Amino acid sequence: MPSLETIQVFQSLNSSPHAQLEQSASLGDGVVAALWNNRHDSQDYHAPTHHTLSCYIGGGTGTYRRDQPDRKGAPDKLCVLPAGHQSSWVINGDIRLAHLYISPEQFALNCVTLLDREPREMALREDTFLDDPLQAERFHRLIRMNWNEPGERLQTSSLAHELLAHVVLNQVGLREGLKLKGGLAPHLRRQLVEFIELNLAEPLSLGQLAGMCALSEYHFARMFRESFGLPPHQYLLARRMNRARELLRTTRLAFGEVALECGFASASHFSNTFKQAMGATPGTYRLAFQ
């Protein structure tokens, strides 16, 4: 998951004498949440490496972008700021806003799993002062939770995934003028996704996956990253963690059985990996959803 030091939008606000951070938390899976209040400020964002989703929780009626001075914010307005964008903001009066910072790797994974498209084909559309009551309601639920309570923080992760999935399904479009080179053919990519999903419990190797595509391990790893936006081992781990969360929420399988279903040789290895990814043990995660 990204560290706060690498999240440019967070650091820009954090360095302002006017902005105050109410709380922040890493929610796992490359997503970080933050709740801010600010007043009489200006902010410039220069090509951040992460995506930002924001919701105006309160105030914001005097907030506008310098390139769109006639459009003002308001409570429940949302902004979608893709990685690499440029924007300058003026904040007149008070504002309280919630942010989700999303790593490019997590965005890439959602493009694959939700859209069945190569991430490099897709672009997140920038949007300012968007009206989306469902998304605004999710943000309000998010900030009502205590992010420092492990049980609730795990539920915030589910909300964050709902927010991200909604954006990917509704605001991601084909990148214009892009000619793809160097990635895997679409039929190979689909075969890999299906094979990995059906064999999450198996000890998959790079050579095994490369053999499916008649490629050397070196060329396969490079082409896989081109197509999926992340290396094979990171993609496989993400899918195993997703399967583990599903089993912990919906079954009463013992932790050792969940570990085996998700390709881990022991419950202790699974528990350590799960805690590193999610910030809590499998037992704490399961209790949060009972």
SVG drawing of the C-alpha trace seen along z (x, -y; Angstrom):
<svg xmlns="http://www.w3.org/2000/svg" viewBox="-28 -33 42 60">
<polyline fill="none" stroke="black" stroke-width="0.4" points="0.0,0.0 1.3,-3.5 2.9,-5.5 1.7,-9.0 5.1,-10.4 4.4,-9.3 0.9,-10.7 1.3,-14.2 -2.2,-15.5 -2.0,-14.5 1.4,-16.1 0.3,-19.3 -2.6,-19.7 -0.5,-18.6 2.1,-21.4 -0.6,-24.1 -0.9,-26.2 -4.7,-26.4 -5.5,-22.8 -6.1,-20.5 -6.0,-16.7 -8.8,-15.2 -7.8,-11.6 -6.2,-9.3 -5.7,-5.6 -4.3,-3.0 -7.2,-0.8 -5.2,1.9 -5.1,2.8 -3.3,-0.4 -6.0,-2.7 -5.6,-5.5 -8.4,-7.6 -8.1,-11.1 -10.6,-13.6 -9.6,-17.3 -11.0,-20.7 -9.6,-23.8 -10.4,-27.5 -9.1,-30.5 -6.4,-28.5 -5.1,-27.7 -3.8,-24.4 -1.9,-23.3 -1.6,-19.7 1.0,-18.9 0.7,-15.4 0.4,-13.2 1.2,-9.6 -2.0,-8.4 -5.7,-8.9 -7.8,-10.9 -11.5,-10.7 -13.0,-13.5 -16.3,-14.4 -17.3,-17.7 -18.7,-16.8 -19.6,-20.4 -19.1,-23.9 -17.1,-24.4 -19.5,-26.9 -16.6,-29.3 -14.3,-26.7 -13.5,-26.7 -10.8,-25.8 -8.8,-28.6 -9.6,-27.4 -13.3,-27.1 -14.1,-30.2 -17.8,-30.2 -18.3,-26.7 -18.4,-26.4 -18.4,-23.5 -21.1,-22.5 -21.8,-19.8 -22.0,-16.3 -20.2,-17.4 -17.6,-14.9 -14.3,-15.3 -12.4,-12.7 -8.7,-13.6 -6.7,-11.1 -3.0,-10.4 -1.1,-12.9 -3.7,-15.6 -3.0,-19.3 -5.3,-21.5 -5.2,-24.7 -7.8,-25.4 -9.0,-28.5 -10.8,-27.8 -12.8,-30.8 -14.5,-30.2 -14.7,-26.8 -14.7,-23.3 -14.6,-19.8 -13.7,-17.1 -13.0,-13.4 -10.3,-11.9 -9.5,-8.5 -6.0,-8.1 -5.7,-5.1 -2.5,-3.6 -2.1,-3.0 -1.6,0.7 -5.0,1.0 -6.6,-0.9 -5.0,1.4 -6.3,4.5 -9.8,3.1 -9.6,2.5 -8.7,6.1 -11.2,7.6 -14.2,5.3 -13.8,4.4 -11.7,7.2 -9.5,4.7 -5.8,3.9 -5.2,1.0 -3.0,-0.8 -6.1,-1.0 -8.1,-2.8 -8.1,-6.3 -9.9,-7.7 -12.0,-10.7 -11.4,-13.9 -14.5,-15.3 -15.2,-18.4 -18.2,-19.0 -20.0,-15.8 -23.4,-15.0 -23.6,-11.3 -25.8,-10.8 -24.9,-7.1 -21.2,-7.9 -21.7,-10.8 -23.7,-8.6 -20.8,-6.1 -18.4,-8.8 -20.6,-9.9 -20.8,-6.3 -17.0,-6.1 -16.4,-9.2 -18.9,-8.0 -16.6,-5.0 -13.8,-5.0 -10.7,-4.3 -8.6,-3.6 -10.8,-0.7 -9.6,2.4 -13.0,3.9 -14.4,0.7 -11.4,0.0 -11.8,3.3 -15.3,2.4 -14.1,-0.9 -12.0,1.2 -15.1,2.7 -16.7,-0.8 -13.5,-2.0 -13.7,0.9 -17.4,0.0 -16.4,-3.6 -13.5,-2.6 -15.6,0.0 -18.3,-2.6 -15.8,-5.0 -14.1,-2.4 -17.5,-1.2 -18.8,-4.7 -15.9,-7.0 -13.3,-4.9 -13.1,-5.1 -10.8,-4.1 -7.6,-6.1 -7.7,-8.1 -5.1,-7.7 -3.3,-4.8 -1.6,-2.1 -0.8,0.8 2.5,2.6 4.3,5.2 1.5,6.7 -0.3,10.0 -2.9,10.7 -6.5,10.3 -7.3,14.1 -4.1,14.9 -5.0,12.4 -8.5,13.8 -7.1,17.4 -4.6,16.3 -7.3,14.5 -9.6,17.6 -6.7,20.0 -5.5,18.0 -9.0,17.7 -9.5,21.5 -6.1,22.3 -5.7,19.9 -5.1,22.9 -2.3,24.3 1.5,23.4 1.6,21.6 5.0,20.7 6.1,18.1 7.3,20.8 3.8,22.4 2.1,19.2 4.7,18.3 4.3,21.7 0.6,21.1 1.6,18.2 4.6,19.9 7.0,17.2 10.1,17.2 9.8,16.2 11.6,13.0 9.4,11.9 6.2,13.1 6.9,11.1 7.5,8.0 4.4,8.5 2.2,9.4 3.1,6.1 2.4,4.2 -1.0,5.8 -2.1,5.9 -0.3,2.9 1.5,5.0 3.9,8.0 2.5,11.5 3.3,12.2 1.5,9.0 -1.6,9.8 -1.7,13.4 -1.3,12.2 -4.1,9.6 -6.5,12.3 -5.6,14.6 -6.3,11.9 -9.6,11.1 -10.5,14.8 -9.5,14.9 -11.6,12.0 -14.6,13.6 -14.1,16.9 -13.7,15.1 -16.9,13.1 -19.1,15.9 -17.9,19.2 -16.9,20.7 -13.9,22.5 -11.0,22.8 -8.1,20.4 -5.9,23.3 -8.5,24.3 -8.8,20.8 -5.0,20.7 -5.0,23.8 -7.9,22.6 -5.8,19.5 -2.5,21.1 -0.7,20.7 1.2,23.7 0.4,22.8 -2.1,20.8 0.8,18.8 2.1,17.7 -1.4,16.8 -2.1,14.9 1.2,12.9 0.5,12.1 -3.1,11.1 -2.2,8.9 0.5,7.1 -2.1,6.5 -5.1,5.7 -3.7,4.3 -5.5,6.9 -5.5,10.7 -7.9,13.0 -9.7,13.5 -10.2,9.8 -11.4,9.4 -14.0,12.2 -15.3,10.8 -15.8,7.4 -18.3,8.9 -20.3,11.1"/>
</svg>
